[in-house]
Amino acid sequence: MRQALRADGATALLVTHDQAEALSIADEVAVMHDGRIVQSGPPDVVYSAPADPWVAGFVGEAVWLPAEMTGDRARTPLGPVPVVTTGSRPPATAARVLLRPEQIEVVSPTAPAAVTATVVRRDFQGHDALLALRLTDGTPVVARIFDPASVPHAVGGEVGLRVRGTARAFPA
């Protein structure tokens, strides 16, 4: 659809409840909640920098972790994570940190700086797989692995986890 519209030089307004469709087709998206636009912008910005926790969960899978803020870092159950805050916040305050499943790197449980987790469920999706995991403190985490056939992740097995990139911090 996107290619056909571009080839014709057409402008279109597409209303959909399919977030994946909206993110993959649109040049700009507007997210509505309770009849109001709560965020608009390029799809990659709305996905990676959601305006609030509701938008974060609406446009994609979200991993929420409790955190204690110290400057531009958060102390989380996955260890220290660099963050971007969504507003002014004094250091050392409680927060909720947003990560996307693709930011959770699955490694050996003995890898440097890895936090140990148990595989609770594995959802194979062909080109990737989602792993539902539980940290030793009971915190649930979801990780997306992009080469699921290369490394077996058996349910009940232990893996190591590390965070890639920057998280978004929201008030607790």
N, C-alpha and C positions, 0 to 999 in steps of 0.2 A: 504494500500500500504506500509506504513512504517513497519508494522509487517512482511509482506511478504519479504521485502528487508532484514530486520534484520535476519529473520529466515534462509535466504539463504546466509547470510554473504556478500551480494552484496553491491556495491557502485553504486550510481546512480546520475545523474544530471537531475533534473527536471526543465524545463522552463515553467513558468506559469505566467499568469496575475492576478491570483486569490490570493490575499494577504493572506486571511484566510487559504487557502490550503497550501501555502508556510510556513506560521508560524506554522501550526499544524503538518506538515509532516517532515520538515527539521531539521537536526542537526545544519546546518549552512545555512544562507541565504546570497545572494548577491543582493543588490538593485541597479538596473541600471537606469540611467537618461541620456537622450541624448546620448546613446551609450557608456556611461562610468559607471563603478562600482563606486557608491558614498558612499556605506557603505556595509560592510560584517561582519558577526559574528553570534553568536547564536541568534535564533529568539527572545528570551526574552530581550536580550540586544538591538537589533535593535529596538524593540518596545518601550522599556522603556528609552532608551538613544539614540534617533536618532541623526545623525550627523548634520542635518540641518532641517529647517522648511519643505522643500520639502519631505524629507524622513518621517518626522513625519506625514504629511498628507497622504502620500502614503500607509504606513503600517497600519494605523488605524484611527479611528475618533479622531479628535483633537479639544480641546477647547483652543482657543487663547485669552489671556487677556492682555491688556496693563498693564504695571507695572513700578514702580519706584524702582530701586534696592537700598538697603541699606545693605551692607555687604552680608551675605548669606540669606537674606530675601528680599521678594518683596512685595511692597504695591500694591494690586490689587483691582478691584471692589468686589472681594470676601473676602477682608480683607488681613491681612498679611499671607504670604505663605513662608515656607522654600524652598530654591531653590538650584539647582546645575547649575552652569553656564557652558556654552559651550566654554569658552575662557576667557582670562583675561579681566576684566572690573573694572574700578574704582568704588567705592561706589557711590550711589545716581545718577545713570544714568538711562535713559529710556531703557526699554526692552520689549520684548514680552515673555509671560510666557505660556508654554505648560502644559496642564493637559489632562488626558484621562477622558472620561465620567464616568468611574468606580471610579475615585477619587473624584467625586462630591457627597457628602453625602446629601440625601434629608431628612430633619427633620421638626419638627414643626416650623412655623414662629416665635414662641416665645422661641425657644430653645436658650440656652446661646451661644453667638458668632455666631449666624446664621444671614445670609444676606437674606433678603426677595426677592423672585422672583415670577413671575406669570407663570403658566403653559400655554404654547402656543399650544403645540401639545403633544399627547401621542401615541407612536408607540409600541403597544403590540406585543411581539415576542415569546410568550409562556413562555420560561424559564426566560425571563427578559423583560424589557421595556425600551425604550429610551424616556426621557422627554425633549422636546425643551422648554426652559425657557427664560424669559427676566427679567433681573435685573431692579430695579427701575430707574437706570440711562440709561436704554436702551440696555445694553450689553447683547448679546445673549449667552446662555450657554446650553450645552447638558449634561444631567445626565443619567447614566444607573442605574436602580434599579433592584435588583435580586429577589425580591419577590413581583412582581407587584400586585398580588391579595390581599396581606395583608393590604395594605393601599391605599385607592382610591386617585388618583391625577387627579381631574377633570380639564378639559380645562377651563381656566379663574380663577381657584383657586389659592390661595397663598400657598407657601411652604417656608421653610427655607433651606438654603444651607450652608454647611461647606466643607472645603477641607480636604481630607485624604492624608497623605504622602507628598512627595517632588515633586515640579514642576521642569521643565527644563526651563532655561532662555536663550533666544537668543537676540542678538542686535535688537533694534527697527528698 
